[in-house]
Amino acid sequence: MKGPTMSVTRFSLTSALDRDAAMDVLTDFSDARPAAWSSIDHDHFRVHMLGDSWAEVTEGTAQAWERARYEWDRARGTVTITTHDSKVFGPGGGWLFTLTPDAAGTRIDVELTRRPEKFGQKLLAGLLPIVGPSTLKKSFAGPLKAV
Protein backbone atom coordinates (compact mmCIF):
# COMPACT_ATOMS: atom_id res chain seq x y z
CA MET A 1 0.00 0.00 0.00
CA LYS A 2 1.30 3.41 -0.93
CA GLY A 3 1.79 5.88 1.95
CA PRO A 4 0.58 9.47 1.98
CA THR A 5 2.31 12.02 -0.22
CA MET A 6 4.63 14.27 1.73
CA SER A 7 5.96 17.69 0.83
CA VAL A 8 8.93 19.15 2.71
CA THR A 9 9.98 22.79 2.42
CA ARG A 10 13.18 24.00 4.08
CA PHE A 11 14.70 27.44 4.45
CA SER A 12 16.76 29.49 6.88
CA LEU A 13 16.79 33.07 7.98
CA THR A 14 18.85 35.14 10.36
CA SER A 15 17.21 37.18 13.09
CA ALA A 16 18.79 40.15 14.82
CA LEU A 17 17.14 38.84 18.00
CA ASP A 18 19.03 36.61 20.41
CA ARG A 19 17.81 33.02 20.68
CA ASP A 20 15.63 33.60 23.74
CA ALA A 21 13.92 36.64 22.20
CA ALA A 22 13.31 34.77 18.92
CA MET A 23 11.84 31.87 20.91
CA ASP A 24 9.60 34.35 22.74
CA VAL A 25 8.25 35.66 19.41
CA LEU A 26 7.48 32.16 18.15
CA THR A 27 5.77 31.12 21.39
CA ASP A 28 3.90 34.29 22.37
CA PHE A 29 0.22 33.33 22.46
CA SER A 30 -1.00 36.57 24.02
CA ASP A 31 -3.62 38.80 22.41
CA ALA A 32 -0.70 40.63 20.73
CA ARG A 33 0.05 37.65 18.44
CA PRO A 34 -2.29 38.66 15.59
CA ALA A 35 -0.79 42.18 15.54
CA ALA A 36 2.74 40.76 15.29
CA TRP A 37 2.00 38.19 12.56
CA SER A 38 0.39 39.39 9.33
CA SER A 39 -0.74 35.81 8.59
CA ILE A 40 -2.98 35.76 11.70
CA ASP A 41 -6.13 37.80 12.17
CA HIS A 42 -8.04 38.30 15.41
CA ASP A 43 -11.11 36.42 14.15
CA HIS A 44 -9.06 33.27 13.48
CA PHE A 45 -6.86 33.23 16.59
CA ARG A 46 -7.84 31.11 19.55
CA VAL A 47 -5.76 29.58 22.32
CA HIS A 48 -7.46 26.34 23.31
CA MET A 49 -4.93 25.26 25.98
CA LEU A 50 -1.60 26.65 27.16
CA GLY A 51 1.14 25.07 29.26
CA ASP A 52 4.69 26.01 30.23
CA SER A 53 6.22 24.54 27.07
CA TRP A 54 3.24 23.81 24.83
CA ALA A 55 0.08 25.34 23.39
CA GLU A 56 -2.94 24.17 21.41
CA VAL A 57 -4.07 26.98 19.11
CA THR A 58 -6.07 27.81 16.02
CA GLU A 59 -4.57 30.64 13.99
CA GLY A 60 -4.60 32.06 10.49
CA THR A 61 -7.13 33.85 8.33
CA ALA A 62 -10.44 32.99 6.68
CA GLN A 63 -8.46 31.82 3.62
CA ALA A 64 -5.91 29.67 5.48
CA TRP A 65 -6.21 28.67 9.14
CA GLU A 66 -4.60 25.86 11.08
CA ARG A 67 -5.25 24.17 14.40
CA ALA A 68 -1.99 22.92 15.84
CA ARG A 69 -0.06 21.89 18.91
CA TYR A 70 3.12 23.85 19.62
CA GLU A 71 5.83 22.29 21.78
CA TRP A 72 9.07 24.08 22.56
CA ASP A 73 12.33 23.29 24.27
CA ARG A 74 14.31 26.38 25.23
CA ALA A 75 17.45 24.40 26.11
CA ARG A 76 17.53 22.75 22.68
CA GLY A 77 16.28 25.83 20.85
CA THR A 78 13.44 24.05 19.06
CA VAL A 79 9.78 24.73 18.37
CA THR A 80 7.77 21.84 16.94
CA ILE A 81 4.28 22.43 15.56
CA THR A 82 2.02 19.49 14.80
CA THR A 83 -0.94 20.25 12.54
CA HIS A 84 -4.21 18.78 13.81
CA ASP A 85 -6.34 20.40 11.11
CA SER A 86 -5.87 22.93 8.35
CA LYS A 87 -8.32 24.58 5.97
CA VAL A 88 -5.87 24.22 3.09
CA PHE A 89 -4.12 20.89 3.80
CA GLY A 90 -6.17 19.03 6.40
CA PRO A 91 -4.51 17.17 9.28
CA GLY A 92 -0.93 15.98 9.33
CA GLY A 93 2.46 17.51 8.93
CA GLY A 94 3.68 20.59 10.70
CA TRP A 95 6.66 22.83 11.31
CA LEU A 96 10.05 22.51 12.98
CA PHE A 97 12.00 25.63 13.96
CA THR A 98 15.59 25.18 15.10
CA LEU A 99 17.18 28.27 16.64
CA THR A 100 20.98 28.54 16.78
CA PRO A 101 22.88 31.55 18.16
CA ASP A 102 25.23 33.16 15.66
CA ALA A 103 27.24 36.38 15.33
CA ALA A 104 24.30 38.32 13.84
CA GLY A 105 21.77 37.10 16.43
CA THR A 106 20.02 33.80 15.71
CA ARG A 107 19.97 31.49 12.72
CA ILE A 108 16.51 29.98 12.35
CA ASP A 109 16.21 26.81 10.28
CA VAL A 110 12.63 26.07 9.28
CA GLU A 111 11.17 22.82 7.99
CA LEU A 112 7.54 22.70 6.86
CA THR A 113 6.03 19.28 6.20
CA ARG A 114 2.64 18.74 4.60
CA ARG A 115 0.79 15.44 4.07
CA PRO A 116 -1.89 16.30 1.50
CA GLU A 117 -4.57 13.77 0.63
CA LYS A 118 -6.73 15.43 -2.05
CA PHE A 119 -5.62 16.32 -5.57
CA GLY A 120 -5.72 20.11 -5.03
CA GLN A 121 -3.80 19.76 -1.76
CA LYS A 122 -1.16 17.63 -3.50
CA LEU A 123 -0.78 20.18 -6.27
CA LEU A 124 -0.33 23.04 -3.81
CA ALA A 125 2.04 20.97 -1.64
CA GLY A 126 4.14 20.23 -4.73
CA LEU A 127 4.58 23.97 -5.31
CA LEU A 128 5.54 24.74 -1.70
CA PRO A 129 9.23 23.76 -1.97
CA ILE A 130 9.52 26.03 -5.04
CA VAL A 131 7.62 29.17 -4.00
CA GLY A 132 7.34 28.62 -0.26
CA PRO A 133 10.79 29.61 0.97
CA SER A 134 10.75 33.19 -0.36
CA THR A 135 7.11 33.79 0.59
CA LEU A 136 7.48 32.28 4.05
CA LYS A 137 10.74 34.15 4.73
CA LYS A 138 8.89 37.41 4.05
CA SER A 139 6.09 36.52 6.46
CA PHE A 140 8.58 35.65 9.21
CA ALA A 141 10.92 38.59 8.56
CA GLY A 142 8.94 41.24 10.45
CA PRO A 143 8.10 39.44 13.69
CA LEU A 144 11.51 37.77 13.89
CA LYS A 145 13.43 40.90 12.83
CA ALA A 146 15.26 39.10 10.04
CA VAL A 147 18.43 40.67 8.69
C-alpha positions as CSV (number, residue, x, y, z in Angstrom):
1,M,0.0,0.0,0.0
2,K,1.3,3.4,-0.9
3,G,1.8,5.9,2.0
4,P,0.6,9.5,2.0
5,T,2.3,12.0,-0.2
6,M,4.6,14.3,1.7
7,S,6.0,17.7,0.8
8,V,8.9,19.2,2.7
9,T,10.0,22.8,2.4
10,R,13.2,24.0,4.1
11,F,14.7,27.4,4.5
12,S,16.8,29.5,6.9
13,L,16.8,33.1,8.0
14,T,18.9,35.1,10.4
15,S,17.2,37.2,13.1
16,A,18.8,40.2,14.8
17,L,17.1,38.8,18.0
18,D,19.0,36.6,20.4
19,R,17.8,33.0,20.7
20,D,15.6,33.6,23.7
21,A,13.9,36.6,22.2
22,A,13.3,34.8,18.9
23,M,11.8,31.9,20.9
24,D,9.6,34.3,22.7
25,V,8.3,35.7,19.4
26,L,7.5,32.2,18.1
27,T,5.8,31.1,21.4
28,D,3.9,34.3,22.4
29,F,0.2,33.3,22.5
30,S,-1.0,36.6,24.0
31,D,-3.6,38.8,22.4
32,A,-0.7,40.6,20.7
33,R,0.0,37.6,18.4
34,P,-2.3,38.7,15.6
35,A,-0.8,42.2,15.5
36,A,2.7,40.8,15.3
37,W,2.0,38.2,12.6
38,S,0.4,39.4,9.3
39,S,-0.7,35.8,8.6
40,I,-3.0,35.8,11.7
41,D,-6.1,37.8,12.2
42,H,-8.0,38.3,15.4
43,D,-11.1,36.4,14.2
44,H,-9.1,33.3,13.5
45,F,-6.9,33.2,16.6
46,R,-7.8,31.1,19.6
47,V,-5.8,29.6,22.3
48,H,-7.5,26.3,23.3
49,M,-4.9,25.3,26.0
50,L,-1.6,26.6,27.2
51,G,1.1,25.1,29.3
52,D,4.7,26.0,30.2
53,S,6.2,24.5,27.1
54,W,3.2,23.8,24.8
55,A,0.1,25.3,23.4
56,E,-2.9,24.2,21.4
57,V,-4.1,27.0,19.1
58,T,-6.1,27.8,16.0
59,E,-4.6,30.6,14.0
60,G,-4.6,32.1,10.5
61,T,-7.1,33.8,8.3
62,A,-10.4,33.0,6.7
63,Q,-8.5,31.8,3.6
64,A,-5.9,29.7,5.5
65,W,-6.2,28.7,9.1
66,E,-4.6,25.9,11.1
67,R,-5.3,24.2,14.4
68,A,-2.0,22.9,15.8
69,R,-0.1,21.9,18.9
70,Y,3.1,23.9,19.6
71,E,5.8,22.3,21.8
72,W,9.1,24.1,22.6
73,D,12.3,23.3,24.3
74,R,14.3,26.4,25.2
75,A,17.5,24.4,26.1
76,R,17.5,22.7,22.7
77,G,16.3,25.8,20.8
78,T,13.4,24.1,19.1
79,V,9.8,24.7,18.4
80,T,7.8,21.8,16.9
81,I,4.3,22.4,15.6
82,T,2.0,19.5,14.8
83,T,-0.9,20.3,12.5
84,H,-4.2,18.8,13.8
85,D,-6.3,20.4,11.1
86,S,-5.9,22.9,8.3
87,K,-8.3,24.6,6.0
88,V,-5.9,24.2,3.1
89,F,-4.1,20.9,3.8
90,G,-6.2,19.0,6.4
91,P,-4.5,17.2,9.3
92,G,-0.9,16.0,9.3
93,G,2.5,17.5,8.9
94,G,3.7,20.6,10.7
95,W,6.7,22.8,11.3
96,L,10.0,22.5,13.0
97,F,12.0,25.6,14.0
98,T,15.6,25.2,15.1
99,L,17.2,28.3,16.6
100,T,21.0,28.5,16.8
101,P,22.9,31.5,18.2
102,D,25.2,33.2,15.7
103,A,27.2,36.4,15.3
104,A,24.3,38.3,13.8
105,G,21.8,37.1,16.4
106,T,20.0,33.8,15.7
107,R,20.0,31.5,12.7
108,I,16.5,30.0,12.3
109,D,16.2,26.8,10.3
110,V,12.6,26.1,9.3
111,E,11.2,22.8,8.0
112,L,7.5,22.7,6.9
113,T,6.0,19.3,6.2
114,R,2.6,18.7,4.6
115,R,0.8,15.4,4.1
116,P,-1.9,16.3,1.5
117,E,-4.6,13.8,0.6
118,K,-6.7,15.4,-2.0
119,F,-5.6,16.3,-5.6
120,G,-5.7,20.1,-5.0
121,Q,-3.8,19.8,-1.8
122,K,-1.2,17.6,-3.5
123,L,-0.8,20.2,-6.3
124,L,-0.3,23.0,-3.8
125,A,2.0,21.0,-1.6
126,G,4.1,20.2,-4.7
127,L,4.6,24.0,-5.3
128,L,5.5,24.7,-1.7
129,P,9.2,23.8,-2.0
130,I,9.5,26.0,-5.0
131,V,7.6,29.2,-4.0
132,G,7.3,28.6,-0.3
133,P,10.8,29.6,1.0
134,S,10.8,33.2,-0.4
135,T,7.1,33.8,0.6
136,L,7.5,32.3,4.1
137,K,10.7,34.2,4.7
138,K,8.9,37.4,4.0
139,S,6.1,36.5,6.5
140,F,8.6,35.7,9.2
141,A,10.9,38.6,8.6
142,G,8.9,41.2,10.4
143,P,8.1,39.4,13.7
144,L,11.5,37.8,13.9
145,K,13.4,40.9,12.8
146,A,15.3,39.1,10.0
147,V,18.4,40.7,8.7
